[in-house]
Amino acid sequence: MSSRRSREPSGAELSVGQREWLQHLRAAERSGGTIKAYAAAHGLSVQSLYAAGKRLRHRGLLEPRIRRRSTGVARAFVKVESATARRDAGPAWRIRLPSGLVFESSAPLAHDDLLSLLATLAAPR
């Protein structure tokens, strides 16, 4: 949650329900926990809380949500196999992803290039 403040709406701008959702969203922000935890603690639907937040952000009453960037760390084991680079021996390297996709090449791959490739393949889509 962010510590940034949203603009204050006038009473005529919001319905009673919208004011209640805005109060819940601000309380969730102050709690420092997740929206899911706040919703569970207050008997609210997580989906409804997110939908209300989206509508209020669209009206400029809440700050936009900040998306966290991936650290590039794989969330699952990624097997990397390396073979000696012989023309008749097949690929010099092969990467088999948990999804079953296999990437292989007969060209040698530098350490930094391999790390960059793995980070790109492991990044969420």
Secondary structure, 3 states (H helix, E strand, C coil): CCCCCCCCCCCCCCCHHHHHHHHHHHHHHHHCCCHHHHHHHCCCCHHHHHHHHHHHHHCCCCCCCCCCCCCCCCCCCCEEEECCCCHHHCCCEEEECCCCCEEEECCCCCHHHHHHHHHHHHCCC
